[in-house]
């Protein structure tokens, strides 16, 4: 039962983030800057920089993990 709850929470968070980001990127450029809804969103340049930084961190982590696995497998081959 615990895994289902965690999965449901992750799904709900993902949907909320997706809807928020979609509104931020697709709709707010067409709304006046002095409209009250603009206070709920960060400046538009963050819409590009935040995902870019997250992608760099994701790929760096994946590359580091792959590199560590390769180094460990080389050490294991040498010890055999």
C-alpha positions as CSV (number, residue, x, y, z in Angstrom):
1,X,0.0,0.0,0.0
2,X,2.9,2.4,0.7
3,X,4.2,2.2,-2.8
4,X,0.8,3.1,-4.3
5,X,0.6,6.2,-2.1
6,X,4.2,7.3,-3.0
7,X,3.3,6.7,-6.7
8,X,0.1,8.7,-6.4
9,X,1.9,11.6,-4.7
10,X,4.6,11.6,-7.4
11,X,2.0,11.6,-10.1
12,X,0.1,14.4,-8.5
13,X,3.3,16.5,-8.1
14,X,4.3,15.8,-11.7
15,X,0.9,16.9,-13.0
16,X,0.9,20.1,-11.0
17,X,4.4,21.0,-12.1
18,X,3.5,20.2,-15.7
19,X,0.4,22.4,-15.7
20,X,2.1,25.2,-13.9
21,X,5.1,25.2,-16.3
22,X,2.8,24.9,-19.3
23,X,0.7,27.9,-18.2
24,X,3.9,29.8,-17.4
25,X,5.5,29.2,-20.8
26,X,2.5,29.2,-23.1
27,X,0.0,31.6,-21.6
28,X,1.7,34.3,-19.5
29,X,3.6,35.9,-22.5
30,X,0.2,36.9,-23.8
31,X,-1.1,38.4,-20.5
32,X,-0.3,42.0,-19.6
33,X,2.6,42.4,-17.1
34,X,0.5,44.4,-14.7
35,X,-2.2,41.7,-14.5
36,X,-2.4,40.1,-11.0
37,X,-1.9,36.6,-12.3
38,X,1.7,37.5,-13.2
39,X,2.6,37.7,-9.5
40,X,2.2,33.9,-9.3
41,X,5.0,33.2,-11.9
42,X,8.7,33.9,-11.9
43,X,10.3,36.1,-14.6
44,X,10.2,34.4,-18.0
45,X,14.0,33.9,-18.3
46,X,13.7,31.3,-15.5
47,X,11.5,29.2,-17.7
48,X,14.5,28.4,-19.8
49,X,17.3,28.5,-17.2
50,X,15.8,26.3,-14.6
51,X,15.1,23.3,-16.9
52,X,18.6,23.8,-18.5
53,X,20.3,23.6,-15.2
54,X,18.3,20.6,-14.2
55,X,19.2,18.8,-17.5
56,X,22.9,19.6,-17.0
57,X,22.7,18.2,-13.4
58,X,20.9,15.1,-14.7
59,X,23.3,14.4,-17.5
60,X,26.3,15.1,-15.2
61,X,25.0,12.7,-12.6
62,X,24.3,10.0,-15.2
63,X,27.8,10.4,-16.7
64,X,29.4,10.3,-13.2
65,X,27.5,7.1,-12.4
66,X,28.5,5.4,-15.7
67,X,32.1,6.5,-15.2
68,X,32.2,5.1,-11.7
69,X,30.7,1.8,-12.9
70,X,33.3,1.6,-15.7
71,X,36.2,2.3,-13.2
72,X,34.9,-0.3,-10.8
73,X,34.6,-2.9,-13.5
74,X,38.1,-2.2,-14.7
75,X,39.5,-2.7,-11.2
76,X,37.5,-5.9,-10.8
77,X,38.9,-7.3,-14.1
78,X,42.5,-6.5,-13.0
79,X,42.0,-8.2,-9.6
80,X,40.7,-11.4,-11.3
